[in-house]
Amino acid sequence: MKKTLILGASTNPSRYSNLAAHRLVEHGHPIVNVGMKLGEVAGVPIEMPETIHHDLDTITLYLGPDNQIPYYDYILKSKPDRIIFNPGTENPELEELATAQGIQCAEACTLVLLATGQY
């Protein structure tokens, strides 16, 4: 199973990050929810971006490129195996920084990857 940090987690059930949290858990992947508002999604609390998690397989992004900038250090210090840039989150600058550190980057949709068995 691939431990996944959801950056941009939301308690709003109409947000894709919320749906992704539920689907990841349904597929047996442990998750870490990180967002700006405390709450709980898929039975996992939303935490502030303070604790660096070093045991991540994936960070899946649900923040637009401009909103990612304050999290560059947080993302890169976590050293995930990969970063998924979901639709609307594509960011060549962050992708270049991550690739330079050996982090695999994918412009893909977490929900589609899960639904097609490619996650």
SEDOVO-533278 format. One record per residue (C-alpha): residue in one letter; chain; x, y, z. Coordinates in steps of 0.05 Angstrom, whole numbers, plus 5000, padded with zeros to 4 digits. Layout:
! residues N
aa,ch,x,y,z
A,A,X,Y,Z $
...
! end
This chain:
! residues 119
aa,ch,x,y,z
M,A,5000,5000,5000 $
K,A,5023,5070,4983 $
K,A,5021,5121,5040 $
T,A,4994,5184,5008 $
L,A,4994,5256,5033 $
I,A,4936,5296,5005 $
L,A,4958,5369,5001 $
G,A,4896,5412,4999 $
A,A,4852,5365,5038 $
S,A,4781,5391,5049 $
T,A,4721,5370,5090 $
N,A,4676,5395,5033 $
P,A,4648,5331,5001 $
S,A,4643,5366,4933 $
R,A,4719,5376,4930 $
Y,A,4762,5327,4891 $
S,A,4811,5323,4949 $
N,A,4755,5297,4993 $
L,A,4734,5245,4942 $
A,A,4807,5224,4933 $
A,A,4816,5214,5008 $
H,A,4755,5168,5011 $
R,A,4777,5129,4949 $
L,A,4848,5121,4973 $
V,A,4823,5093,5040 $
E,A,4774,5047,5004 $
H,A,4833,5020,4963 $
G,A,4872,5007,5027 $
H,A,4923,5064,5021 $
P,A,4940,5099,5087 $
I,A,4931,5175,5080 $
V,A,4955,5239,5112 $
N,A,4907,5298,5103 $
V,A,4941,5366,5101 $
G,A,4901,5430,5094 $
M,A,4890,5499,5122 $
K,A,4825,5483,5160 $
L,A,4822,5430,5214 $
G,A,4771,5375,5208 $
E,A,4768,5302,5187 $
V,A,4764,5267,5120 $
A,A,4755,5192,5110 $
G,A,4766,5182,5185 $
V,A,4834,5217,5184 $
P,A,4844,5286,5216 $
I,A,4867,5344,5173 $
E,A,4932,5371,5199 $
M,A,4968,5436,5186 $
P,A,5030,5432,5142 $
E,A,5078,5430,5200 $
T,A,5100,5358,5210 $
I,A,5146,5332,5156 $
H,A,5128,5260,5138 $
H,A,5188,5220,5114 $
D,A,5151,5154,5100 $
L,A,5109,5176,5041 $
D,A,5102,5141,4975 $
T,A,5061,5197,4943 $
I,A,5040,5269,4952 $
T,A,4978,5284,4912 $
L,A,4966,5358,4900 $
Y,A,4900,5393,4903 $
L,A,4927,5464,4905 $
G,A,4937,5508,4844 $
P,A,5008,5527,4824 $
D,A,5007,5596,4858 $
N,A,4982,5565,4922 $
Q,A,5036,5512,4921 $
I,A,5094,5561,4927 $
P,A,5091,5567,5003 $
Y,A,5094,5491,5008 $
Y,A,5155,5478,4964 $
D,A,5201,5465,5023 $
Y,A,5148,5423,5059 $
I,A,5138,5380,4997 $
L,A,5212,5372,4980 $
K,A,5233,5359,5052 $
S,A,5182,5303,5056 $
K,A,5219,5267,5000 $
P,A,5161,5226,4972 $
D,A,5174,5175,4919 $
R,A,5127,5213,4873 $
I,A,5084,5275,4866 $
I,A,5018,5272,4828 $
F,A,4998,5337,4796 $
N,A,4923,5330,4790 $
P,A,4887,5369,4735 $
G,A,4895,5444,4748 $
T,A,4955,5435,4793 $
E,A,5008,5427,4739 $
N,A,5070,5466,4759 $
P,A,5134,5462,4716 $
E,A,5175,5498,4769 $
L,A,5158,5450,4825 $
E,A,5164,5391,4778 $
E,A,5235,5413,4760 $
L,A,5255,5422,4834 $
A,A,5226,5354,4852 $
T,A,5257,5318,4793 $
A,A,5325,5347,4811 $
Q,A,5318,5313,4879 $
G,A,5300,5246,4847 $
I,A,5225,5251,4860 $
Q,A,5182,5222,4805 $
C,A,5129,5270,4779 $
A,A,5065,5253,4743 $
E,A,5012,5298,4713 $
A,A,4953,5252,4725 $
C,A,4888,5245,4763 $
T,A,4891,5206,4828 $
L,A,4818,5185,4820 $
V,A,4830,5158,4749 $
L,A,4893,5122,4771 $
L,A,4855,5088,4827 $
A,A,4795,5071,4783 $
T,A,4839,5039,4730 $
G,A,4885,5001,4777 $
Q,A,4946,5044,4758 $
Y,A,4956,5077,4826 $
! end
